[in-house]
Amino acid sequence: MQKEVIQATLAEEYGIEVGFRETTTICVERPAGSGAAHQIIDVPPNPYHATVGLRVDPGPAGSGVVFRLEVELGSMPYAFFTAVEETVHETLREGGLHGWEVVDCTVTMTHSGYWPRQSHSHGTFDASMSSMAGDFRSLTPLVLMDALRSAGTVVHEPLQRFRLEIPEDTFGALAPAFVRLRAVPRTIESRGPSSTVEGDIPAASVHDLERLLPALTRGEGLLECAFDHYEPIRGRPPQRPRPSR
């Protein structure tokens, strides 16, 4: 319904014809274990004037992405460390092995190295002989994705906590729908002719439950949902293409 309203508003008020893709549930990836990779300056297949080594370790749920150093801060210019750290966060936001944002991990820089600023004998700066921040920004995603492949990742889907008020005699009709939609009732409280059911349901199933409620509850069902947590997806994980760099 929201898509149809937006589509009509853009067409009527701005003359813009738009189309919408199917609604997609936004998942996340978490590292399945620890993994490391590195590339050394001037050693094939590294085409950049930079040495970068990274290790990825899983972190606690909700911890986000933490970047830290296992190399000395003085081992190269600070701007190069900044380039690596910023690119680590950008790369993980763009998606991991399955294309979803990678969260709840620690990324540690284990190797660093650079070529100092060099010039020709007549004093002209030569970028082909010197490391630039761009070298680190280009190399970091390659090393980070290798480290992620070594660690492996698990796709997690969002689960919502639901609260459903229904006529007491309609719970039996709803039970098969709960199973089909992977909804898990946690508590059921009866008060006279009505019941309150609370539990968890995958975010991808909420719309289907809303659609089924009127017929299964004689139009008297009242559903409230809010995000609660992420859980690993069972079976084949959904894929999303990563943006090309």
C-alpha positions as a LaTeX table, in Angstrom:
\begin{tabular}{lrrr}
\hline
Residue & $x$ (\AA) & $y$ (\AA) & $z$ (\AA) \\
\hline
Met1 & 0.00 & 0.00 & 0.00 \\
Gln2 & 2.80 & 2.44 & 0.86 \\
Lys3 & 4.49 & 1.72 & $-2.47$ \\
Glu4 & 1.25 & 2.40 & $-4.36$ \\
Val5 & 0.76 & 5.72 & $-2.54$ \\
Ile6 & 4.35 & 6.81 & $-3.29$ \\
Gln7 & 4.01 & 5.72 & $-6.91$ \\
Ala8 & 0.77 & 7.67 & $-7.37$ \\
Thr9 & 2.14 & 10.78 & $-5.64$ \\
Leu10 & 5.28 & 10.88 & $-7.80$ \\
Ala11 & 3.22 & 10.39 & $-10.96$ \\
Glu12 & 0.50 & 12.95 & $-10.16$ \\
Glu13 & 2.55 & 15.68 & $-8.50$ \\
Tyr14 & 5.91 & 15.39 & $-10.23$ \\
Gly15 & 5.19 & 13.53 & $-13.47$ \\
Ile16 & 7.68 & 10.79 & $-12.58$ \\
Glu17 & 6.79 & 7.22 & $-13.48$ \\
Val18 & 8.43 & 4.75 & $-11.10$ \\
Gly19 & 8.39 & 1.02 & $-10.52$ \\
Phe20 & 9.19 & $-0.97$ & $-7.39$ \\
Arg21 & 10.95 & $-4.27$ & $-6.92$ \\
Glu22 & 9.60 & $-6.92$ & $-4.62$ \\
Thr23 & 10.05 & $-6.07$ & $-0.95$ \\
Thr24 & 13.29 & $-7.53$ & 0.38 \\
Thr25 & 14.05 & $-8.42$ & 3.98 \\
Ile26 & 17.36 & $-6.86$ & 4.97 \\
Cys27 & 19.65 & $-9.50$ & 6.47 \\
Val28 & 23.11 & $-9.22$ & 7.98 \\
Glu29 & 26.19 & $-11.41$ & 7.98 \\
Arg30 & 28.32 & $-12.35$ & 10.97 \\
Pro31 & 31.69 & $-14.11$ & 10.80 \\
Ala32 & 31.46 & $-17.83$ & 11.46 \\
Gly33 & 35.02 & $-17.95$ & 12.81 \\
Ser34 & 38.37 & $-16.21$ & 12.52 \\
Gly35 & 40.20 & $-15.65$ & 9.26 \\
Ala36 & 43.24 & $-13.71$ & 8.10 \\
Ala37 & 44.89 & $-12.58$ & 4.89 \\
His38 & 47.65 & $-10.23$ & 3.81 \\
Gln39 & 49.39 & $-8.87$ & 0.74 \\
Ile40 & 52.94 & $-7.54$ & 0.74 \\
Ile41 & 54.14 & $-4.54$ & $-1.23$ \\
Asp42 & 55.97 & $-5.40$ & $-4.48$ \\
Val43 & 55.11 & $-9.11$ & $-4.11$ \\
Pro44 & 52.72 & $-10.48$ & $-6.81$ \\
Pro45 & 49.77 & $-10.55$ & $-7.10$ \\
Asn46 & 49.71 & $-7.25$ & $-5.16$ \\
Pro47 & 49.52 & $-4.41$ & $-7.74$ \\
Tyr48 & 49.54 & $-1.60$ & $-5.16$ \\
His49 & 52.27 & 0.27 & $-3.28$ \\
Ala50 & 51.00 & $-0.92$ & 0.09 \\
Thr51 & 51.25 & $-3.78$ & 2.55 \\
Val52 & 48.01 & $-4.69$ & 4.31 \\
Gly53 & 47.26 & $-7.65$ & 6.56 \\
Leu54 & 43.90 & $-8.10$ & 8.30 \\
Arg55 & 42.36 & $-10.61$ & 10.67 \\
Val56 & 38.60 & $-10.92$ & 11.19 \\
Asp57 & 37.24 & $-12.28$ & 14.47 \\
Pro58 & 33.58 & $-12.66$ & 15.50 \\
Gly59 & 32.32 & $-10.23$ & 18.14 \\
Pro60 & 29.38 & $-10.24$ & 20.57 \\
Ala61 & 25.90 & $-9.60$ & 19.16 \\
Gly62 & 25.27 & $-5.88$ & 18.92 \\
Ser63 & 28.96 & $-4.93$ & 19.15 \\
Gly64 & 29.15 & $-3.52$ & 15.62 \\
Val65 & 32.51 & $-3.38$ & 13.84 \\
Val66 & 35.66 & $-2.71$ & 15.88 \\
Phe67 & 38.96 & $-1.85$ & 14.17 \\
Arg68 & 42.24 & $-2.21$ & 16.00 \\
Leu69 & 45.98 & $-2.42$ & 15.35 \\
Glu70 & 48.50 & $-5.18$ & 15.97 \\
Val71 & 51.20 & $-3.14$ & 14.25 \\
Glu72 & 53.02 & $-0.10$ & 15.59 \\
Leu73 & 51.25 & 3.18 & 14.93 \\
Gly74 & 54.55 & 4.70 & 13.87 \\
Ser75 & 55.24 & 2.07 & 11.23 \\
Met76 & 53.73 & 4.26 & 8.52 \\
Pro77 & 51.99 & 7.66 & 8.14 \\
Tyr78 & 48.78 & 8.00 & 10.14 \\
Ala79 & 46.82 & 8.90 & 6.98 \\
Phe80 & 47.44 & 5.39 & 5.66 \\
Phe81 & 46.01 & 3.80 & 8.81 \\
Thr82 & 42.99 & 6.08 & 8.47 \\
Ala83 & 42.55 & 4.98 & 4.85 \\
Val84 & 42.59 & 1.31 & 5.90 \\
Glu85 & 40.16 & 1.79 & 8.79 \\
Glu86 & 37.68 & 3.84 & 6.76 \\
Thr87 & 37.81 & 1.34 & 3.88 \\
Val88 & 37.25 & $-1.60$ & 6.26 \\
His89 & 34.01 & $-0.03$ & 7.48 \\
Glu90 & 32.91 & 0.89 & 3.94 \\
Thr91 & 33.62 & $-2.60$ & 2.61 \\
Leu92 & 31.75 & $-4.37$ & 5.40 \\
Arg93 & 28.73 & $-2.07$ & 4.90 \\
Glu94 & 28.71 & $-2.97$ & 1.19 \\
Gly95 & 28.36 & $-6.65$ & 2.05 \\
Gly96 & 30.18 & $-9.85$ & 2.85 \\
Leu97 & 30.32 & $-13.20$ & 1.09 \\
His98 & 26.56 & $-13.23$ & 0.47 \\
Gly99 & 26.19 & $-9.48$ & $-0.16$ \\
Trp100 & 24.72 & $-8.43$ & 3.21 \\
Glu101 & 26.28 & $-5.95$ & 5.62 \\
Val102 & 28.80 & $-7.62$ & 7.94 \\
Val103 & 28.30 & $-6.77$ & 11.61 \\
Asp104 & 29.54 & $-7.73$ & 15.06 \\
Cys105 & 33.19 & $-8.40$ & 14.37 \\
Thr106 & 36.69 & $-7.18$ & 15.19 \\
Val107 & 39.05 & $-6.40$ & 12.32 \\
Thr108 & 42.70 & $-6.29$ & 13.32 \\
Met109 & 45.48 & $-4.90$ & 11.13 \\
Thr110 & 48.32 & $-7.42$ & 11.33 \\
His111 & 50.68 & $-6.22$ & 8.56 \\
Ser112 & 51.59 & $-2.74$ & 7.36 \\
Gly113 & 54.14 & $-1.28$ & 5.00 \\
Tyr114 & 54.65 & 1.49 & 2.47 \\
Trp115 & 57.14 & 3.15 & 0.13 \\
Pro116 & 58.19 & 6.61 & 1.33 \\
Arg117 & 57.60 & 9.65 & $-0.86$ \\
Gln118 & 60.24 & 9.57 & $-3.58$ \\
Ser119 & 61.33 & 11.99 & $-6.25$ \\
His120 & 63.49 & 11.98 & $-9.35$ \\
Ser121 & 66.92 & 13.53 & $-9.20$ \\
His122 & 65.51 & 16.81 & $-10.52$ \\
Gly123 & 63.03 & 16.95 & $-7.62$ \\
Thr124 & 59.79 & 15.96 & $-9.35$ \\
Phe125 & 57.53 & 13.75 & $-7.22$ \\
Asp126 & 57.05 & 10.28 & $-8.71$ \\
Ala127 & 53.77 & 8.60 & $-7.70$ \\
Ser128 & 54.90 & 5.36 & $-9.33$ \\
Met129 & 57.66 & 5.08 & $-6.70$ \\
Ser130 & 55.66 & 6.25 & $-3.66$ \\
Ser131 & 52.78 & 4.92 & $-1.59$ \\
Met132 & 49.56 & 6.92 & $-1.59$ \\
Ala133 & 46.42 & 6.65 & 0.53 \\
Gly134 & 44.66 & 5.41 & $-2.60$ \\
Asp135 & 46.90 & 2.33 & $-2.64$ \\
Phe136 & 45.63 & 1.37 & 0.81 \\
Arg137 & 42.01 & 2.14 & $-0.11$ \\
Ser138 & 42.30 & $-0.11$ & $-3.17$ \\
Leu139 & 44.14 & $-2.99$ & $-1.50$ \\
Thr140 & 42.15 & $-3.15$ & 1.75 \\
Pro141 & 38.91 & $-4.56$ & 0.21 \\
Leu142 & 40.85 & $-7.35$ & $-1.51$ \\
Val143 & 42.59 & $-8.41$ & 1.69 \\
Leu144 & 39.45 & $-8.03$ & 3.80 \\
Met145 & 37.33 & $-10.20$ & 1.50 \\
Asp146 & 40.07 & $-12.88$ & 1.50 \\
Ala147 & 40.02 & $-12.80$ & 5.31 \\
Leu148 & 36.23 & $-13.11$ & 5.31 \\
Arg149 & 36.40 & $-16.08$ & 2.95 \\
Ser150 & 38.84 & $-17.71$ & 5.37 \\
Ala151 & 36.54 & $-17.01$ & 8.33 \\
Gly152 & 33.26 & $-17.80$ & 6.60 \\
Thr153 & 30.07 & $-15.92$ & 7.35 \\
Val154 & 26.55 & $-16.81$ & 8.47 \\
Val155 & 23.53 & $-14.88$ & 7.18 \\
His156 & 21.13 & $-13.77$ & 9.91 \\
Glu157 & 17.54 & $-12.66$ & 9.34 \\
Pro158 & 15.66 & $-10.14$ & 11.53 \\
Leu159 & 13.08 & $-11.52$ & 13.92 \\
Gln160 & 10.28 & $-9.44$ & 15.32 \\
Arg161 & 8.53 & $-9.78$ & 18.66 \\
Phe162 & 4.79 & $-9.88$ & 18.03 \\
Arg163 & 1.79 & $-9.28$ & 20.25 \\
Leu164 & $-1.50$ & $-10.56$ & 18.88 \\
Glu165 & $-4.94$ & $-10.07$ & 20.36 \\
Ile166 & $-7.53$ & $-12.53$ & 18.99 \\
Pro167 & $-10.86$ & $-14.09$ & 19.92 \\
Glu168 & $-10.03$ & $-17.07$ & 22.12 \\
Asp169 & $-11.78$ & $-19.57$ & 19.89 \\
Thr170 & $-9.70$ & $-18.64$ & 16.82 \\
Phe171 & $-6.30$ & $-19.76$ & 18.11 \\
Gly172 & $-6.83$ & $-23.25$ & 16.68 \\
Ala173 & $-7.29$ & $-21.77$ & 13.20 \\
Leu174 & $-4.14$ & $-19.65$ & 13.60 \\
Ala175 & $-1.88$ & $-22.48$ & 14.83 \\
Pro176 & $-1.20$ & $-23.98$ & 11.35 \\
Ala177 & $-0.44$ & $-20.49$ & 10.02 \\
Phe178 & 2.09 & $-19.96$ & 12.81 \\
Val179 & 3.86 & $-23.16$ & 11.78 \\
Arg180 & 3.84 & $-22.24$ & 8.09 \\
Leu181 & 5.15 & $-18.72$ & 8.75 \\
Arg182 & 7.76 & $-19.92$ & 11.28 \\
Ala183 & 6.15 & $-17.88$ & 14.05 \\
Val184 & 6.86 & $-19.16$ & 17.55 \\
Pro185 & 4.28 & $-18.30$ & 20.25 \\
Arg186 & 6.03 & $-17.80$ & 23.60 \\
Thr187 & 3.12 & $-16.95$ & 25.87 \\
Ile188 & $-0.65$ & $-17.25$ & 25.56 \\
Glu189 & $-2.87$ & $-15.41$ & 28.02 \\
Ser190 & $-6.64$ & $-15.80$ & 28.01 \\
Arg191 & $-8.93$ & $-13.12$ & 29.41 \\
Gly192 & $-12.59$ & $-13.91$ & 28.96 \\
Pro193 & $-13.50$ & $-14.16$ & 25.29 \\
Ser194 & $-10.11$ & $-12.92$ & 24.03 \\
Ser195 & $-6.53$ & $-14.17$ & 24.10 \\
Thr196 & $-3.19$ & $-12.40$ & 23.85 \\
Val197 & $-0.40$ & $-14.29$ & 22.09 \\
Glu198 & 3.21 & $-13.08$ & 22.24 \\
Gly199 & 6.13 & $-14.60$ & 20.41 \\
Asp200 & 8.71 & $-14.28$ & 17.63 \\
Ile201 & 8.21 & $-14.18$ & 13.88 \\
Pro202 & 10.64 & $-13.65$ & 10.99 \\
Ala203 & 10.29 & $-10.15$ & 9.57 \\
Ala204 & 9.77 & $-11.70$ & 6.13 \\
Ser205 & 6.58 & $-13.39$ & 7.38 \\
Val206 & 4.91 & $-10.41$ & 9.06 \\
His207 & 3.09 & $-9.22$ & 5.93 \\
Asp208 & 1.70 & $-12.71$ & 5.28 \\
Leu209 & 0.41 & $-12.93$ & 8.85 \\
Glu210 & $-1.27$ & $-9.53$ & 8.51 \\
Arg211 & $-2.90$ & $-10.69$ & 5.29 \\
Leu212 & $-4.24$ & $-13.91$ & 6.88 \\
Leu213 & $-5.52$ & $-12.37$ & 10.12 \\
Pro214 & $-8.88$ & $-10.98$ & 8.92 \\
Ala215 & $-10.08$ & $-14.33$ & 7.61 \\
Leu216 & $-8.73$ & $-16.39$ & 10.53 \\
Thr217 & $-9.96$ & $-14.09$ & 13.31 \\
Arg218 & $-13.26$ & $-12.85$ & 11.82 \\
Gly219 & $-11.62$ & $-9.45$ & 11.36 \\
Glu220 & $-11.01$ & $-9.08$ & 15.11 \\
Gly221 & $-7.27$ & $-9.81$ & 15.26 \\
Leu222 & $-4.97$ & $-6.98$ & 16.34 \\
Leu223 & $-1.25$ & $-7.38$ & 15.60 \\
Glu224 & 1.69 & $-5.35$ & 16.91 \\
Cys225 & 5.29 & $-6.07$ & 15.87 \\
Ala226 & 8.71 & $-4.63$ & 16.65 \\
Phe227 & 12.26 & $-5.70$ & 15.81 \\
Asp228 & 13.78 & $-7.93$ & 18.48 \\
His229 & 16.95 & $-9.69$ & 17.29 \\
Tyr230 & 18.70 & $-11.55$ & 14.46 \\
Glu231 & 18.87 & $-15.30$ & 14.06 \\
Pro232 & 20.81 & $-17.51$ & 11.61 \\
Ile233 & 18.86 & $-18.45$ & 8.53 \\
Arg234 & 18.21 & $-22.17$ & 8.12 \\
Gly235 & 18.89 & $-23.65$ & 4.71 \\
Arg236 & 20.23 & $-21.80$ & 1.68 \\
Pro237 & 21.00 & $-18.17$ & 2.59 \\
Pro238 & 19.64 & $-15.39$ & 0.38 \\
Gln239 & 22.15 & $-13.60$ & $-1.83$ \\
Arg240 & 22.49 & $-9.93$ & $-2.71$ \\
Pro241 & 24.94 & $-8.56$ & $-5.30$ \\
Arg242 & 27.70 & $-6.40$ & $-3.87$ \\
Pro243 & 28.32 & $-3.01$ & $-5.52$ \\
Ser244 & 31.20 & $-3.06$ & $-7.94$ \\
Arg245 & 34.21 & $-0.95$ & $-7.07$ \\
\hline
\end{tabular}
